[in-house]
Amino acid sequence: MTVVFTCLDADTLGGIQQVTHTLAQGLARRGHEVHVIGLRRAATPFRYVAQPLYRHHVIGRRAAAGGPARWRADRRLKALYAEIGPGYAIMTSPSVVARAARLLPESARPIGQYHGSYDHARGCWHLASIKRHYPELDQAVFLSEDDARLFSEHALLPNASALPNPLGAWPAQMSALDSPVVLGVGRLEGVKRFDRLISAFARSGAPEPWQLHLVGTGAELERLRAHAWRVGVGQRVVFKGPVPAAEMSAEYLGASVVGLTSQHEGLPVVLLESAAHGVPAVAFDVSGGVRSAGPVLVPPGDVAAFAAELGRLIADEEERRRLGADARARVETFRLDPVLDQWESMFAHIDR
């Protein structure tokens, strides 16, 4: 069968993009014809798959807000959909659904994803867009059973279902959990609230030589660097920049705890990857997806509680080992093949 993923931007460093390329490669390996479409070109493209088995398309050089440029881009997108032909058209966000669904050929089976949580959606324009555009799709896909239920009840979606993010690879090796490193992974942007992670690390009582390593890049880099010095841990926070996908396993193997302090999340891949490496995590309880990955949970935004749990794990290696082993066992169900099985079952359900 033919499967087409459409993203606003398919090549930026981010969770939606990583999941899209992981699913595309997995489905292509199973013999399906797969396409990934980016509506705009990334300013700094990030490569997720070294040797993709799927086709990759970019519609425009930049975002087309309106006018002739947007009309030309939409015409190119409509022509590409027609050229690809019948299949399953997966649109990865509300903005993509609003723009692309009307351009699909009648033979396409439209599927809308949402990579955030219900709580995030109701706090911004996403919920209104989902209510307006998702009910007419063949399927609306969310990241956890909790979120699918909430969207079904409060957005009156008759087609809501849950499909988790997959792990791209299953590591053969687990972290020894003896390196004095707390790890944070993600875009250095405001919504990820790495300032809270830095503050929690500073308040955790972590002794020397413990460090906080932050993997990622973004507009908040210099502000976060200044914040680290302001709270007294500037010399112990290491900004590692973007790390190629193929090298991320080494980052997890070199860590003993992972911290996630985002303001909102759907089902963050960093929690799945850290758990697969046997690394325990502390996270704010911001969604059903976060809960499903099994980190140590603290109330959203409670930096003091986060610092206390972080300090507890830093001080107790046996507890890290127990929680790390439990986390690895828990995320077995997020391995790529079981998730791909769920996608293929959904396609079959749509055809019925």
Secondary structure, DSSP 8 states (H G I E B T S, - for coil): -EEEEEES-SSSSSHHHHHHHHHHHHHHHTT-EEEEEESS--SS-----SS-SSEEEE--SS---SHHHHHHHHHHHHHHHHHH-SEEEEE-SHHHHHHHGGGS-TTEEEEEE--S-HHHHHTSTHHHHHHHHGGGSSEEEESSHHHHHHHHHHS--TTEEE----BS---SS---S-S-EEEEES--SGGG-HHHHHHHHHHTT--TT-EEEEE---TTHHHHHHHHHHTT-GGGEEEEE---GGGHHHHHHT-SEEEE--S--SS-HHHHHHHHTT--EEEE---HHHHHT--EEE-TT-HHHHHHHHHHHHH-HHHHHHHHHHHHHHGGGGBHHHHHHHHHHHHHHHH-
